[in-house]
Amino acid sequence: MTADPRAALDRLIAAFEAHLRALENTRNSDDDSVVERAYEILADAYEAYDEALGETFDESTPLVIDDDDDYDDDDDIVLVDDETDS
Protein backbone atom coordinates (compact mmCIF):
# COMPACT_ATOMS: atom_id res chain seq x y z
CA MET A 1 0.00 0.00 0.00
CA THR A 2 1.40 3.37 -1.03
CA ALA A 3 1.19 6.15 1.53
CA ASP A 4 -0.39 9.45 0.51
CA PRO A 5 2.33 12.14 0.49
CA ARG A 6 -0.21 14.94 1.04
CA ALA A 7 -1.66 13.24 4.13
CA ALA A 8 1.85 12.52 5.40
CA LEU A 9 2.79 16.17 4.89
CA ASP A 10 -0.30 17.27 6.81
CA ARG A 11 0.72 14.99 9.71
CA LEU A 12 4.28 16.33 9.55
CA ILE A 13 3.10 19.95 9.76
CA ALA A 14 0.83 19.05 12.68
CA ALA A 15 3.78 17.33 14.39
CA PHE A 16 5.92 20.46 13.95
CA GLU A 17 3.14 22.55 15.49
CA ALA A 18 2.71 20.12 18.40
CA HIS A 19 6.47 20.13 19.01
CA LEU A 20 6.51 23.93 19.17
CA ARG A 21 3.53 23.94 21.56
CA ALA A 22 5.30 21.40 23.77
CA LEU A 23 8.36 23.64 23.91
CA GLU A 24 6.28 26.72 24.65
CA ASN A 25 4.27 24.97 27.37
CA THR A 26 7.29 23.49 29.15
CA ARG A 27 9.57 26.51 28.89
CA ASN A 28 9.81 26.95 32.66
CA SER A 29 9.47 23.30 33.59
CA ASP A 30 11.97 20.59 34.41
CA ASP A 31 9.70 17.95 32.84
CA ASP A 32 11.13 17.18 29.40
CA SER A 33 8.91 14.13 28.82
CA VAL A 34 6.31 16.12 26.87
CA VAL A 35 9.00 17.64 24.63
CA GLU A 36 10.70 14.27 24.17
CA ARG A 37 7.41 12.66 23.14
CA ALA A 38 6.68 15.51 20.72
CA TYR A 39 10.19 15.07 19.29
CA GLU A 40 9.58 11.35 18.74
CA ILE A 41 6.25 12.02 17.05
CA LEU A 42 7.88 14.65 14.85
CA ALA A 43 10.68 12.28 13.86
CA ASP A 44 8.17 9.52 13.04
CA ALA A 45 6.03 11.92 11.00
CA TYR A 46 9.11 13.07 9.08
CA GLU A 47 10.12 9.49 8.31
CA ALA A 48 6.58 8.66 7.14
CA TYR A 49 6.58 11.71 4.87
CA ASP A 50 9.98 10.87 3.42
CA GLU A 51 8.89 7.27 2.81
CA ALA A 52 5.68 8.45 1.13
CA LEU A 53 7.72 10.65 -1.20
CA GLY A 54 9.96 7.72 -2.02
CA GLU A 55 7.11 5.32 -2.68
CA THR A 56 5.09 7.76 -4.76
CA PHE A 57 7.69 9.85 -6.59
CA ASP A 58 10.97 7.96 -6.07
CA GLU A 59 12.27 11.13 -4.37
CA SER A 60 13.33 12.10 -0.86
CA THR A 61 14.00 15.15 1.25
CA PRO A 62 17.56 16.38 1.93
CA LEU A 63 17.22 15.71 5.68
CA VAL A 64 18.53 12.82 7.76
CA ILE A 65 17.48 12.10 11.33
CA ASP A 66 20.37 11.10 13.55
CA ASP A 67 19.26 8.16 15.71
CA ASP A 68 22.33 8.29 17.96
CA ASP A 69 20.94 8.64 21.49
CA ASP A 70 24.37 8.54 23.14
CA TYR A 71 24.50 12.32 23.35
CA ASP A 72 22.08 15.22 23.52
CA ASP A 73 22.97 17.56 20.68
CA ASP A 74 21.16 20.15 18.61
CA ASP A 75 22.49 18.54 15.42
CA ASP A 76 19.92 15.71 15.31
CA ILE A 77 18.64 16.75 11.89
CA VAL A 78 21.20 17.71 9.27
CA LEU A 79 21.05 18.80 5.67
CA VAL A 80 22.66 16.41 3.25
CA ASP A 81 24.53 18.14 0.47
CA ASP A 82 26.03 16.09 -2.34
CA GLU A 83 28.12 19.04 -3.49
CA THR A 84 31.29 19.88 -1.62
CA ASP A 85 32.74 23.33 -1.31
CA SER A 86 36.22 23.57 -2.80
Secondary structure, DSSP 4 states (H G I P E B T S, - for coil): ----HHHHHHHHHHHHHHHHHHHHHTTT-S--HHHHHHHHHHHHHHHHHHHHHHHHHS---SEEE----SS--S-SEEE--SS---
